[in-house]
C-alpha cells in the first residue's frame, strides 16, 4: 500500500540506497512511452523556496531525449534486493526495448502525475523540471574530464520541483 509522504521522508533514504544497492531509478517519458535508467547521484533540498531534486543526465542517453520531450521525472527508490534490476537498467538503453519488462518491474500509473513510478519500489519523488543547466567543462579539473568525460559527453543538470512524494507501507 502506498501513502503520501513528506518529501524529506523519501529523500533521506537516497544516499544509503545508492551505497547499498548501487543506485536508484530515474523514470522519464509519458505514460506508455516511459523509460527507466539507473542513476548513482541525486541531490535534494530547498532551492528558490521550493523542495527540489537535481539529477544529472548525459545528452547521449535515451532519458535525455525523454526529458526534452516531456519535462517531468520520477526518482524511485528500490528495495535492497533489486540489485539485478539496478544493474540492468544502468547497462541497457531504452532505445533497445522496454527496460521495465526486461527488469521484471511493474509501472504504477498516477492520475495526478504524467510519469509512472514502480510498484516494486519503496518510495518515489515526483518532479517537474523547472531548470536545466549544462555542466561547464571550463570549471572542471582536467583529471575529472579525462576520467569521466573522455568523449566530451558532459551531463546536464535537471532541477525538478518535487510535486509529491510517496512511500510504500
VENRA-V28913 format. One record per run of one state. SS is the DSSP state (alpha for helix, beta for strand, coil for the rest). FROM is the first residue (numbers start at 1). LEN is the number of residues. Records with the same first field share a line. If there is no record, write none. Layout:
SS=FROM-LEN + FROM-LEN
This chain:
coil=1-1 + 5-2 + 12-2 + 22-2 + 29-6 + 40-3 + 48-2 + 59-3 + 70-2 + 78-5 + 90-4 + 97-2 + 103-4 + 111-2 + 119-4 + 135-2 + 140-2 + 149-6 + 169-1
beta=2-3 + 24-5 + 35-5 + 43-5 + 50-9 + 72-6 + 107-4 + 113-6 + 123-12 + 155-14
alpha=7-5 + 14-8 + 62-8 + 83-7 + 94-3 + 99-4 + 137-3 + 142-7
